[in-house]
């Protein structure tokens, strides 16, 4: 009987152990296969990312074969400033599905085409390419250079026209719209949502403390409508952006500005009505428009964007190339500005002091670096983090020139760090300024009455109400925070005044948290010039004593990989990266990658709330302007 019991329990044990072994074998096999798949896709993505520069290799042979023809540019996918080489692993996986039109490479291609006797003109066919308003303006600038250098015609076709497409297409000799297409010119649009009463109904109280009457970052949490100062600010932004777009289109279309203004007032046009209003020149189907362009140029052949881009990248620029190793360092600062606390930032979507300071120290110590170009695209964030980065830029500027180039937005903390640069360049449509400071204290006192939820805090601090969600801040709490905010605001103004060589009183008058366009900022002396990245590099060469007409190497800091997923993001150097990783580093990646994946899968609205939450967990005093832009130059506080 005892033997039978032992046999029964032995059978149970063997069965249980078989299940455990099967489970771990299955899980191990799954992750082994997954890892193998990731390695395969990384290699595949690396190959795909090089298709334009290696697979379509024409060498010195012209794709038109020595005959005259038309450069036919189909704009699809994404217009970007980043390289066509997709170093991010996950981006590499989709490199073939989502084309990237890199403005730097397109600029080189257009310069080659301008002096190419076989290229008689360009036809741009817009097919849904995505890019910010600043990217559209910069790409337009390159087409204008082509036209001015070559005196060759540009033709533009779209199936639908909006503000940014008309702005881009206005450089063309002829604009064509499909017969069933339409025109929708809404002009710069700001959509503001306010939910003060909604939060009160939910039992949430918000106390906002600020320095600057235009500092409206948290105004939607406490009000049900914009304040007079907010309306004044956004009306000014709308007029500035609208005036710039109208002026540029009127100049290229050779139309009076008041007529172009009426186009935006009327907003909507059918294709034939757009011809009558002289917004466009014709309503032909794409193939008909192409045939007409070929006939006008008296050519029969055309070369695609992909073919000519590959060919042009093998050709030498008209500028002479510097044979040595000396060059210009490029540092990208993109996203919210956060402190270096665990979980407060995502390496690819946030700016942290540790991240930027490490690159600036490298630029100072690297003897081949003669100047630094800092590309900023940030609405700001932590005031403390902004000040730490500002101080490091000041240190660098004392040894080597630093040129700040503002992209879509460089406001509040974004402007704070830019202010330390030797010179600041922004596009006309860049959103900048917002020199002000703000803080927020939430409370959930209404939760007890509405939901029966109470909060209690046991603490010996006089400021314990700031940590107790169940109580409102005391008058002393608010005064204490106001003191902090006023101190940082005063420091902010002092920093800007010293950098811009103006009196604190002058900066105070244009500060108050007010946001400006790049065009307005230039007039106010907050920036030095209107332009883009190419202008930034030219300025860096001038300030460092390098020849402005010579091409110098672009130097970047090589970040040390911290885990295997950093290696996967750099597909072009995957195997060397894996080899260099320390074993203990590889074992410490789990939480970070889980955060990266979950963050990337969030809807944009939740991402924004998550980012604010991360900021408020580490800092109650912020230099932040939270409004985000869209491709058409409209903005919302979503």
N, C-alpha and C positions, 0 to 999 in steps of 0.2 A: 504493500500500500504506500509506504514511504517512497519507494522507488518510482511509483506511478506519479506521485505528487511532484517529485523532482523532475521527472520527464515532462510533466505538464508545464511547470514553470520554466524549464529549459526551452521548451518550444515557444512559449510566450516571449522569452528573452531573445531568442534567435530571430523570431518574427519582428520584434521591435527593432533590433539592431540592423536587420535587413532593410527596414523602412528608413532608418537614419542614414545608412550608407547610400541607399538609393537616392535619398533627398540631396545629400551633399554631392554625389556624383552628378546628379542632374543640374544642380545649381552651378557647380564647377564647370561642367560642360557648357552651360548656357553662357557664363561669363567669359570662358575661353573663346567660344565662337563669337561673342560680341566684341571682344578685344581684337580678334583677328579681322572681323568685319571693319572695325574702326581703322585699323592699320591699312587695310586694303583701300578703303575709301579715302584715307589721307593721301595715299600714293596716287590714286586715281584723280583726286582733287588737285594734287600738285601738277599732274600732267595737264589737266583741263585748264588750270590757271595760266599755263604757258602757251596755250593754243595760238594766241594772236602773235606771239613773238618767235615761235619756233616752227610750229606745224605749217603755217602759211609763209614759208620762207622764200621770198622772191630774190633775196640777195640784192645785187645791183641791177637786176633785170626789171625793167618797168612793166607793171601789170597791164598797161595798155599796148605793150609791144611796139612802142615807137610811133603809134598813131595818136592823133588828138582825140580827146574825149571829155566826158563830164564826170566829176566826182559826185557819186550818188550816195548821200548820207542818210541812212535810215536810223533815226534815234529811237531806240527802245531801251527797256531796262532802267538802269539807275545812272544818273549823272552825278559824279562824285569827284572829290579831290584825291582820294586814296588810290594806290597803285592798282593796275589791272591784275597784278599778281595777287591772288587771294591767299594771304598768309594765314588767315583764320581757317581752321580745319572745317568747321561747319559751313562757312561761306564757300570753301573750295568744293564741297560736296555738290553745291548747286551752281557752280561757276558757269556750266554750259547752259543751264536753264535761265539764268538771270544775267544778261550782259551788263557790264559796267563800262560806261563811257568816262574815262579819266580825262579831266580837263587839261592836265599837264601834257599828256600824250597827244591829245587833240590839238593843243597849241603848237606843238612841234610839227604835227602833220600839216596843219594849215600854213605854217611858215614854209614848209617844203613845197606845198601846193601853190603858194603864192608866186614862187619863182620857177615852177615847173612849166615849161613851154607846152607840154602835152595836155595839161589841165586847163581847159578853157572856161570853166565855171563850176559852180557847186549847186546841187539841188538838195535841200534839206527836206526830208520827209519825216515829220513828227508822228511817231506811233506809240504814244503813251509813255515816253521817258519820264522818270520821276527825279526831281531834284528840288532843293530849296530855292527860294527866290534869289538869294545871294549867289547860288551856283548858276542859276539861269543868267543872271547879270554878268557873271564872270565869263561864262561861255559866250555870251553875246559880245563881250569885249574882244574876245579872240576872233570872232567873225568880222568885227569892224576893222581890226588890224589887217586881216586878210584882204578885205575890200580896199582899204586905203593903200596898202603896199602894191597890190597886183592890178587894181582897177578892173578886176574880173567880176562878172555878174554873179549874184546869189539868187536862187529861186527857193521859195518856201511853200510847202504844202502841209495842211493839217485837215483832219476831218471835223475838228471842232476848235474854236478859238476862245481862249479866256485871257485874262490880264497878262500873265507871264508869257504865254505863247505869242500874243500880239507884240509884246515887248521884244521877245527873241526874234520873231519874224520880221519886225520892222526894219532890220538891217538889210533885208532882201530887196532886190529890184522889183520882184513881183511876189505877191502873196496870193495863194490859191486855196479855196475851200471846196470840199466836196459838195455837189449840188444839194444834197439833203442835209448838209451840215448846218450848224448854227454858231452864233457868236454870243457869248455871255460875259460882259465886262462889268463885274460888280465893283471893281476898285478895292483898295485895302479895306478889310473888314475885321472888326474886333467884336467877338461875341463873348459877353460877360454873364456869368451865372451867379446869382446871389441866393443864399439859403439861410439867412439869419433866423427867421421865424421857424424854419424847418428844424433847425438844431434845438431851438427852445422847446418845440413840441416833443422832441425826443428826450428832453431832459438834460441837454448838454449846454453848459455855459462856457463862454469864451471871453477872456480878458486879453486885449491886445495892447501892447506898450510899444511905442515907436518914436523915432526921431526923424522928422521929415513929413510935412503935411501931404506929400504926394506918395508916400510909401504905403501902397495899398495892397501888399501881398496877402494879408489876412482879412481884408475888408469884407470879402464875401461871407466869412464866417459869422459876422456880427451885424451886417446890414442887409436890407432887402433891395437896395438900389445903390448905384454908384454915387459917391459924394461929388460935390461940385468940382473939387480938385482932380478927382479921377476922370471925370468927363472932360475937363479942360485938357488934361494930359493926353488922353486917347484921341480927342478931336485934333490936337496938334500933331500927333503921330500920323493920323489918317491923312491930314492935309499935306504933311511933308512927303510921305510915301506916294500919295496920289499925285502931288505936284511933280515929283521926280519922274514917275512913270509917264505922265502926260507929256512932260517936256521932252523926254527921250524919244517917245513915239512920234511926236509932232516934228521934231528935227529930222528924223530919218525918213518919215513919210512926206516931208515937205508940206505940212499942213499947219494952219494957225492953231495955237494952243487952245483957243476958246472953242474951236470946232472939235478937237480931240476930246476936250472936257465934256462936250455934249454926248459923245459916244458913251462915256461912262455914266452919264446921267440917265440916258435911255436904257442902257445895260443890255437889252436883248434884241437880237437881229436875226432874221432868216438870211440865208446865203445871198439871195438876190438883193435884199434890202441892204446888206453889208456892202455890196458892190456900189449901189446907188449912193450910200453914205461915204464912199471912198475909204472904207476900213480895209477892204481887200480889193484885189484887181480882177479876179476871175472865179468862176465856179465850174471847174472841170473835174472829171474823175482823175485819180492819180496817174493812170497810164496816159491819158490825154495830155495832162500837164507835162509829164516827162517827155512825151513826143514833141510837144511844142518847144520845150527848152532845148532839146537836141537839135531841132530844126533851126531855132534862133541862133544857136552857137555854130551851126553848120558842121555838126559832127554826128557820127552814127554809133559810137561806142561809149560805154559808161563803165566806171570802175566802182566797186562797192567800198563802203567804209572799211570793212574788215580787211579787204585786200590792200587798199592804199595805206591804211594805218600800219599794217605789217611791213610794207615796202618802205614807208617813211621812217620807221624806227631803225632801219638799217642805214639810213642816209645821215650824213653829218649835218649838224646844225650850221647855219650861216655864222654863228658865233664860234670863235675859236675855243678849243677845250684846253683847260689847264692841265699840264702833264704831271704835276706833282700830287701829293696827298693832302695838301691844305684845302680846307673847304669850310662850309657853313653847317652848323648843327641845327637840326630841326626837331622841335619838341611840340607834341600835340597835347593840349589841355582841353579835354572835352567832357561835359557832364556837370553834375552838381559838385560843389566843393564840400568835401566832408573831412572830418578828423580821421586820424588813423586808428580808430578803435575797431575791434573785431566785429565784422558783420555790418559796418557802417557804410561800406563802399563795395562796388563791383569794379574790378580792375579795369574793365574796358568801358565802363559807363560812368565813371566818377573821377574827380580830381582830388587827390589827397596830398598833403605835404610830403609824406615819405616818398611817394611816387615822383613828384616834380623835383623835389630837392635833390634826390639821387641823380637825376638827369642833369640838373644845373651844376652840381659839383663835378660830374664827369666832364661837362663842357668846359668848365674852368681849368681843369687839370689836363685835359687833352690838348697837347701843343698844336695839333693840326687844325683845331677848331679856332677860326678867326672871328666868328660872330655867331650869334644865336637868333633863330627865328622861332618865336613862340606863337603857335596858332591857337587862338582861344575861341571856344564855343561853349559858353556857360552862362546860366542865369544867376550864378552865385551859390550861396549856401552858408556854411559856417563862417562867422566873422573871424574867429580865432584862426581857423585853417587858412583863410585868405591872407591874414596878416603874416603868418609864418612863411607862406609862399612869397609874399611881397618882399620880405626881408632878404630872402635868398636871391631873388631877382636883383635886388639892390647890390648885393655882394658881387654877383656876376657882372652887372653893368659897370662896376668899378674897374673890372679887368678887361672885359670884352663887350662890344656893343650887343644889346638885346633889342630886337624889333618885335613888337607885339602886333600880330595880324588878327583882327576880329572877324569872325565868320558870321553866322546868322545872328547870334546874340552874345554879348559880353557885357552884361548888366550887373549892377550891385557888386557882389564879390568878384564877378568876372571882370568888371572894370577896375576893382581894387587891385587885382594882381597885374592888370595891364598897365596901370598908372606908374609902376616902377620901371617900365621899359625906357630905353633910350629914345625911341620914337614909336608912335602908335599909328597903325593904318587900319581903316575900316571901310567897308563898302557903304554906298549911299543908303542902302536898305537895312544895314545892320542895326539891331536894337541895342542900345548901350546907355551909359549913365546910371541912373537909379542909385545915386550916392546917398544912402540912408541906411538905417538899421532898424530892425523890428524884432519883437519877441511876442510869444503867445503862451498864455496859461489856461489850460482847459480845466473845467470842473464838471462833476456829474451829480450835483446836489439833487437835481430833479429825478434821479433814478429811484430814490427811496419812495417818493409819492407815486410815481408812475408804475414802477415795476417791483417795488419792495426790495430793492437792492441797496445795501448800505456799505459805506467804506469807513474804515477806522485805521488810523496810523499812530503807532507808538514811537515817539522820537523826542529827543531832548532839545532839538534845534528850534530857535525862534522862527525859523522859516519853514516849519514842518507843514504848514498849509500848502506850500508849493508842491509837496509830495503827496498830499492827501487828496485823492480825487473826489472825496465826499464833502469838501469845504471850499469856499471861495477864498482867493488870496486876500490878506488883510491890506489895509492902506499902507502899512509899512512895507509889506511884500512888494507892492506895486512901486512904491517910491524907490526901493532897493533895486528893482529891475530897471526902472527908469534911469537911475544913476549909472548903472552898467552900460545901458544903451547910449546915453548921452556921452559917456566917456569914449566909447568906441566910435561914435559918430564924429566927435571932435577929432579923434585920431585919424579917421578916414579923410576928413576934410584937410587936415594938416598934411597927410601923405600926398594927396592929390595936388594941393597948392604948391608943395615943394617940387614935385615932379614936373608939373606943368608951368612952373616959374610964374605963378600968379599969387595974389594975396589970398589969405583964407576968406576974407570978406567977399572977394570975387567968386570964389568957388561956392561959398555958402549961398550966394544968390541964385546959382544954377543947380544947386544940389537939392535938398529937401526931399530926396527919394524920387525925383522926377526922371522919367525915362525919355531918351531922345533917339532920333534916327541918326545914322552915321553922318548924313548931310547936315543935320542940325548941330551935331557934336563938333564937326569941322568948323562951323561958323562960330561956335562958342569957345573954341580953343581946347576942347577936351581930347581931340585927336590931332594928328599932324597932317594926314593926307587921306584922300579917298582912293581906294584901290583894293587889290586882292593879293594872293600869295606871291605871284610873280613880282609885284611891286615891293613886297616885303623882302624878297631875296635881293632885289636890286638895291634897296635901301641898306640892307645889311652889308653888301659889298662896298657901297659908298662910305659908310661909317667906319668900316675896318680897313679902308685904304686899298681894297682889291679893285681890279679892273671891272667896271660894270658891264662891259661887252664881252667878258670871258665867262665860260661855263666852268664852275668849280664843283668838286664832289659834294654831294649832300650827305652829311654824316649824322647817324642816329645812334642813340644809346641802345646797346643790346642788353635787354633785361634778362637777368638770370632766371631760368625756369624754376618754379617752386614745386611743381607736380607734373604728373604725366599729361594732364589736360592742357597745360601750358605748351607742352611739346606738340600735342595734336593741333593746337591753334597755329603752329608754325610748320605747315606741311613741308615747306621747301627744305627744312633742316631737321626733319623728324628724327632720323636715326642717330645723328650726332647728339641731338638734345637728349634722347633717351639714354644714351651712353653716359652723358655727363651727370645725370641725376643721381643724387645720393639716395641710398636705400630708405633711410628714415624719412626723407622728404617725400618719396613716392608713397609711403604708407600713411601720410597725414593729409590726404587730399579730400576725403569723403565729404565732409560738411561743406567745404567751399564750392565743390562742383554741384552739390545738391542745391545750394543757394543760387548759383549761376543759372542752372536749368530752370528752377522754379520761377526765378525772376524773368527770364526770357519768355516763359510761357504765359506770364500775366498779361491781361488786357492793359492798354496804355493808362486807363483811368486808375486801375489798381496800382500800376507801377508808380504813378505820381504820388498817390497817397502813401505807398510804402516808403518812397524816398523821403517825404516830409516826416514820416514817423521816425525813420532812422536818424534824421537830422535832429529832431526834437528830443530824442533819447540822449543825445550827447551834448546838445547846445540849445539853450532857450533864446540866445541872442543871435540873430541871423542877418546876413547881408544877402538878401534873396529877392529876385524878381521872377515869380513862378509862371508867367505867361509864356506859352510855347507857340512857335510859328508853324505855318503850313506852307506848302509849295507856292501858293498863290499870294503869299504875303499877308494872309489874314491870321489873326491871333485869337486864342481863347484861353480861359483859365481852367480848363479841364484838368 
